Amino acid sequence: MKEKITIPFYNDLLFKYFVYDNEDEGCQYILKKIIEEITPIRCKELYVINSELMTHHYREKRSILDVRVKTQEGEYINIEVQSAGLFESLHRRFQYYAFKNIALQIKSGDEYRKLQPVYQIILYHEEDKEYHELIRKFSIMNNKYHDDKGSLIHIYYVFLKEIEKIVKEKGKDHLNELEELCYVIEKGNECDRIKMTKVGQIMKEKYDKFMEDMNLREEAWAYEKAEFDKMAHYVDGEAKGRAEGKVEKSKSHVIKLYKTKYPNEDISWLENLTEKQYDEIFDMLLNNEDLEVIKRIIGK
């Protein structure tokens, strides 16, 4: 029997599917909810500028899957999901994007007062290793008065994994609307509170439709595979050149991919394997091999 495969809500393609359609009330509701819960913007009207869902197949050329929004008042908002990467490098990249988006607003000779603020929201599937906050905001501030009034750049990082600590501290029944939103995005289709909020109900309905479309589902997994390929280049700790370190590294990659695909399955059988076995399991998971077949090949 083939095990049920899930796609995380922070998958690039799936997330854009949630919000891309300007004519869909559900998409507009999710988009408005995210923007208003994270930023001070209150949206009268929103328009997704790059509303194409899949302009290319992943294997040919990766689509631009960030969500670019313009409000009725003229503010520009970029929303992007980021599942891996070093924060310092990401922050430089997103600052570059912000400056670029500002520069593209006017031509030489135009009046600078025409420039509109650029807001960036990054849903980052990581913990805030420095301050342990759910949201961190960056902007150009007045050093004396600590005031960002007039700043054209506003970057918001949402550290999705921080929601686990908040749930432990407050309990699920005491989450505010922003925390509920982050909890649903972090936990995805398996979230035990997905039907308790309007945004969760809409995401659930859209997720089910997404998973019925074979082309979208396969493309989404292509993005997931690419993220895991990038992860393979990261090295943890000083044990890089030692056999024990290599085994732990392979084990870590396998467990993370396994939990993504089979969040409700037992992982105890993945303990105490060889590096070769972990590599074989990783390849089979990427190729969507049946779970029982994988266990049989490994001898479990």
Secondary structure, DSSP 4 states (H G I P E B T S, - for coil): -PPPP---TT-HHHHHHHH--TT-HHHHHHHHHHHHHHSS---S-EEES---S-SS-TTT-----SEEEEETTS-EEEEEEE-SS-HHHHHHHHHHHHHHHHHTT--TTS-GGG---EEEEEEESS--TTT--SEEEEE--BTTTTB-TT-SEEEEEEEGGGHHHHHHHH-GGG--HHHHHHHHHHHGGG-TTTTSSHHHHHHHHHHHHHHH-HHHHHHHHHHHHHHHHHHTT---SS-TTSHHHHHHHHHHHHHHHHHHH-TTS--GGGSS--HHHHHHHHHHHHTT--HHHHHHHHT-
